[in-house]
Amino acid sequence: MKKITIFGSCRQYSIKDNYKISSIQEELTYPHYSNEILQAINYCKYNNIKNEYTKYCFRTGLLLNKNIVFDNLKKEFIDTDIFIIEIASRISYKWNDLYLHHIAIDNKYNFPEINNIKISNHQYLTLQY
């Protein structure tokens, strides 16, 4: 059976009911916008974010208030046969040079150590013929 990795919101989670999925979505993040997805892919491939920052930019780190453990992510990424990518939002959240999961600004979680988040609303690209 082929292994699927989901880079998308919780709306894609039901795929696990019928297919073998990697643990990346659960162990790392449920990304919503393109820059966040690209950041997650690059992290899985290259471990290119300082460990102490992973608890601020990825959903799992934010929710558990701990740094992400990279060890399993690269293998899960390499072992993936099919990637599902869902871009669910035009809004991005940038903090320093990192893109954050949207819960970083959610008042119900109250993450006081994250300040100066830049929120952008990207317009869709339109093609003209």
C-alpha positions in Angstrom: 0.0 0.0 0.0 1.3 3.5 -0.9 2.1 5.9 1.9 0.5 9.4 1.8 1.7 12.6 3.4 -0.8 15.3 4.0 0.3 18.9 4.0 -3.1 20.5 4.7 -5.7 21.3 7.3 -7.7 19.0 9.5 -10.3 18.7 6.7 -7.9 16.2 5.1 -7.6 14.1 8.2 -10.3 11.6 7.2 -8.0 10.3 4.4 -6.4 8.1 7.2 -9.6 6.1 7.4 -8.9 4.6 3.9 -5.2 5.0 3.3 -1.9 4.6 5.0 -0.7 8.1 6.0 2.6 9.3 7.4 2.9 10.8 10.8 4.1 14.2 9.5 0.7 15.9 9.8 0.3 14.8 13.4 3.9 15.2 14.5 4.6 18.5 12.8 1.7 20.6 11.6 -1.6 21.0 9.7 -0.5 23.9 7.5 -3.1 26.2 5.9 -1.2 28.5 3.4 1.4 28.1 0.8 4.4 29.6 2.6 3.6 27.5 5.7 3.4 24.4 3.5 6.7 25.1 1.8 8.4 25.8 5.2 7.1 22.4 6.5 8.4 20.6 3.4 11.8 22.2 3.6 12.0 21.4 7.3 11.2 17.7 6.6 13.8 17.6 3.9 16.6 19.7 5.4 16.0 20.3 9.2 16.6 23.9 8.4 14.9 25.6 11.4 16.7 26.0 14.7 15.2 23.5 17.2 14.2 26.2 19.7 12.0 27.9 17.1 10.1 24.8 16.0 7.8 25.1 19.0 6.7 28.5 17.8 6.1 27.9 14.1 4.6 24.4 13.8 1.2 23.5 15.2 2.3 20.5 17.2 5.1 22.5 18.9 2.6 25.3 19.7 0.0 23.0 21.2 2.4 20.9 23.2 4.7 23.9 24.1 7.8 21.9 23.1 10.3 21.7 20.3 9.6 19.3 17.4 11.6 16.1 17.3 13.0 15.9 13.8 14.4 12.4 13.8 11.3 10.6 12.3 10.2 13.3 10.0 12.8 13.0 7.2 12.3 9.2 7.0 8.5 9.7 6.8 9.0 12.3 4.1 11.4 10.1 2.1 9.1 7.0 2.4 6.1 9.0 1.1 4.7 7.9 -2.3 2.0 10.5 -2.6 1.8 14.0 -1.3 -1.6 15.8 -0.8 -1.2 19.6 -0.5 -4.2 21.7 0.4 -4.0 25.5 0.4 -6.8 26.5 2.6 -6.1 30.2 3.4 -4.8 33.4 1.8 -3.7 34.7 5.2 -0.2 34.2 6.3 1.5 34.8 9.7 5.1 35.8 9.6 7.3 36.1 12.7 10.9 37.1 12.1 11.8 34.8 9.1 9.4 32.0 10.0 5.8 31.3 9.0 3.5 30.4 11.9 0.5 28.2 12.1 -2.7 30.3 12.6 -3.2 29.2 16.2 -0.2 31.3 17.1 -2.5 34.4 17.2 -5.5 32.6 18.6 -6.5 34.3 21.9 -7.7 31.0 23.4 -4.2 29.7 23.4 -2.5 32.9 24.6 1.1 32.5 23.5 2.7 35.5 25.1 6.3 34.8 24.0 5.4 35.4 20.3 5.3 39.1 19.5 5.3 41.2 16.3 3.6 38.8 14.0 3.0 40.2 10.6 -0.4 39.1 9.1 -0.7 39.3 5.3 -3.7 38.6 3.1 -2.4 37.5 -0.2 -4.5 38.0 -3.3 -5.0 35.2 -5.7 -3.0 35.2 -8.8 -5.1 35.8 -11.9 -3.9 34.8 -15.4 -4.8 36.9 -18.4 -4.9 35.4 -21.9 
